[in-house]
């Protein structure tokens, strides 16, 4: 069985690799929206389930007619998966081009856009993912045909190897992406799948076929709920739904501590998969010696350990951010890792058809869980109530135990003890936002948004990460850009709303301003940060759009005099490269009028990052000017296809409307418009100086998101990894401002 273990280890590794890369490629082509991410992940899981169910049924129907070694069918599936690594990127580009042609002829609404893009993604990913789902029933078929193997527990064996490979797949591909880019990483996956398929075929040629003397019959489920005959499929659906639904909540709970980076998400995923592997390994050991039913107490125990993330994410507890994740995720995932293969083994008893059906039911739960969590529970009841609702099925197992007379009192006490422990965890823990004084909290399917503070100490947090504060830097993004235009502006686009300061400043110029933000709740807090917010929003010049900025530009025929981009911090946040890449700048140029200016804000970064962003701008625009901010940190890039007028501070100030002057001077730091512009002009640099910081670094591109993948070039102790690091850096900026007495909560 060692060959099968290696095959499924590598297959699990490649499966996670493809999921990570295909998701990012889909974002680049169709937008970074919650709905789009849900479509991709749901399609991926649906393909797995469909392949598992369909192939299992086909094996049952035709297995006696197949005279050649079944391992060849498995090899064919692996070879097709390898082909998918090369085919999917082209299919995604074709879908993007199709949507572009549709948008040229009809007005594409968001609903229509999601319908068309979702259909294309389904047609693209489902067949390939079905090949992935087919591997388990095909391998089980091959194992059952060979008399030397234990077919009855074959699912758990393959599941164990697959999960172990997935653990590696959650981490190692991140290093491949940093070193080689997305496309080259996919080629590595294709090579591995091709190797699996080729070796499996060779294995059928050099080994003598051994026909099994006994074909196992489907067995009964290992556990039945009290008072029922068989609820195995219901349990498999529920474990999938609850586990994947909780994973969405885990990300919300732990992001304030571990940050929104790809490495943070990988850590949560790796913790879950590692615990699942451990639980599966324990089941394999246990099942060698035990054939009895697992006690209902195992299911009831999921109630308190399912609520452990509430305890480990409580901000009152001082603990390492990584330990918060491991302690919160591992116990629950470990028990699920034990129970899931146990249920499938006993349901299937080595029958590929029954295993395929059981696995597909579990996958169906995995599809429904994130949708329920992300679009229903989190927006309306929040993280705490959502997690409580997900553990209620396990609490329900305690009720029958109290009604069956033959149940031992000690077991009944344990059951009620688990329920009591769950209740105590829920009642005694506190939300992240409770550390703030009188916060205003809004939730939607994308994020939990917190506004807090008074006067000039107001702060904005998205999923616990500090986004921005009231600062003249965001004002100057608009004023310096618009004053640098050849002609007065008529149309301005602002990408990323934040507190709305840049949007408000742009409106003060008396031109039409459109602002786009991904998180629906963020613009709703505009009036919290600016007392005249309602008046600004009521202006016929103002237009707020909730969408991915890049996706909006893809669909919009509008052109602009100025496009102002202020990507959300940190600069290493997952997906942020799509607003810094050379590919994005190619799109920007299509929407800039003659003489138009792009303003790109970069809050900072290491030498490699600064060089990559500078080179991307240099490759995209013939004219680029670079200035430090009025607070002495971060960089404003002004880029254009035509020469940018070089004006003195007095000339820039003279071009401003009176309302714009009032807005710019509202918070200083200078005492006059001329002095304000002088602060900008006196801190100029050039692209060449930035590029020389790391001359061998390539331009930042969609395929090489250098800002997001940094582990190989930055020592672990210096990595900007962790929400705690980001949060303290955010507050340190505030505390350096004159007269600011903000303290870190």
C-alpha positions, 0 to 999 in steps of 0.5 A: 500500500506504500505506492497508494500512500505516496500517490495520494500524498502527492495528489492531496498536495497538488489539489490544495496547490491548484485550489490556492492558485486557481482562486487567485487567478480567478480573482485577477480575471473576475474580481476580488469579491466575496461572491466570486470567492464563494463561486470558485470554492463551491465549484471546486467542492461541487466538482469533487463531490460530483466526481466521487459520486458519479465514478463510484456509481459507474464502478459499481455498475461496470466493475465486473466488465472491466478486465484490465487493472483498475489502477490504469483508470486511476492513472488516467484521472491523475493525468487529466488533473495534470492537464488541468493545471495547464488548461485552467489559466487559459480557460479563465482568460477566455472567460474574462475576454468573453465577459469583456465582449459582452460588456461592450454590447450590453450593460452588464449588471452585477447579477448578470455579471455573476451569472455569466462569470459563475457559469463560466467558472462552473464549466471551467473547473467542475470537469477537472475537479470531478477528476480529483473527486474520482481518484478515491473511488478508483483507487478503492476499486483497484485496492479491492481487486487486489487480494493482498490489501485490506479493502474494508478500511481503504477509504480512511487509508487514502483519506489519511494520505490525501490530508497529509499531502494537503497539509504540505500543500497549504504551505510549500506552494507559497514558497513556489509562488514567491520564487517562480510565480503562479504559472510556474507553480502550476507547472510543478503541480502538473509535473507531479500529477503526470509522474503519479499517472505515469508511475501508476501505469508502469506499476500495472505493467510490472506487477502480476495482477492478483484477483481478490478472493473475497469482495467486501460487502457494504457494512453498517454505519459505525454509529447510529444516533440513539433511537434511530437505525442509521443516520450516517449520511446525515452525520457526514453532511452535518460534519462537512457543513459545520466544519467548513462553516466554522472555517469562515468564522475562524478567519474572522475571529483570528485575523485581528491577531494573525493578520490578513496575509496569505501566510495567516490563512495558510496557518489556519488551513494547515492547523485544520488539516494537520489536526484532521490528519492526526485524528485520521491517524488515531482512527486508523490505529483505533480501528485495527483493534476495535469494531464497536460503535463510538459513543455518542459522547464523542459527538457531544464533546464537539460542542465545547471544543467547537467553541474553543475559538471564542476562548482563544480569540478573547483579547483579554487573554495574552497569548502568542497569535499562532497559539491562539489559532492552534489551540482554537482549531486543532481540538475540533478538527482532530475529532472531526478527522477521527469521525469522518473517515470512520463513518465512510469506512463503516458505511462503505466497507471498501465498496467504491460506490458507497464510499463515493456516495458518502464522500459526496454527501460530506462534500455537499455539506462542505459547499453549504457550510461556507454559504450559510456562514458567510451570507446568512449567519455572519452578517446578521448574528455575528461570529459568536452566535454563528459559532454557537448555532454550528455546535447546536447539532452536537448539543442535541446528542446529549438529550437522548442520552438523558432519556435512555435508562440503560445509559450509565450515570457517568456517561450521562454526567459527561454529556451534561458536563460537555454541554455546561462547558460549552455554555460557560465558554460562550457566556464568559468570553468576549468579542474583539470589539469589546476592547474599544470604548463605544464602538460602532460595529457593522457586519456584512458578508465581506467583513466586520467593520468597527469605527471607534474614537472621537475627534481626530482620534477616530479609527477604522478597523476591518476584520480587526485590522487598522485601515486608516485614521483622520490624516492629511495624507489622504486629503493630499492624495486628491488635492496634490493629484488634481492640482497637478492636472493640465486642466481642471478635473471633470471626472475622478475615480477613487478606489478604496473608500476608507474613512471617505476622506479622499472621496470628500476632498475630491468632491470639494473640487466641484467635479464628478467623483465616483468611489469604489469599495469592496466592503458594503459596510465601510461607506455606511460609516462615512457620517461617523468620521465626517459630520458633513458626510450626509451632505457630501453623499447627497451631492449630485457629483458624488457616486458610491459603488460597492464593488471590487475596484478592478472589476468595476473598471473592467465593466465600466466604459467611463474615462477619468481625469484622475484615478486615485488608488489607496489600497487597504493596509497592510501592503502585504494583505492577501489580494492587494497585489491586484491593485499594484500590478503591471497588469492592473496599470494596463487596465488603468491606462484604458480609462485615463483621459489624455493628460490624466493622472494615476495616483498610487499610494504605497505606505512602505515596504522593504527594498524588494517591494519598493523596487517591484512597484517602481518597476511596474509603474516604469514599465507602464507609464512614460512619466512618473513622479514620486513624493513622500507624504506630508507626514514623512512616511509612505509614497505618492506616485503620480503617473501619466501617459503625457508629461506631468506639469512641473509647478511650484507650490504657489502655482499648485495652490493657485489652481485650487477652488476655494472649497478645496483650499478649505478642505485641504487646510482642515487638518494642516499640518502646514498653516497655508496652502503654499506651505502644504504643497511645499511639504510634498515637493521638498520630499521628491525622489525618482523611480530609478532611485527606488529600482536601484534598491533591488535592481534584479527584482522584476516588476510586480505582476499578477503572476508575481505578487511580490508584496504578498509572498515574502517568506524567502527574502525576509527572515521570520523574525522580521516578517510583517506577519500577524495582526498584532504586529500590524495593529501596534504599527498602526497605533505607533503611527498615531502616537507619533502625531503631535498631541495624540495620546492614543494607547494600544488597547 
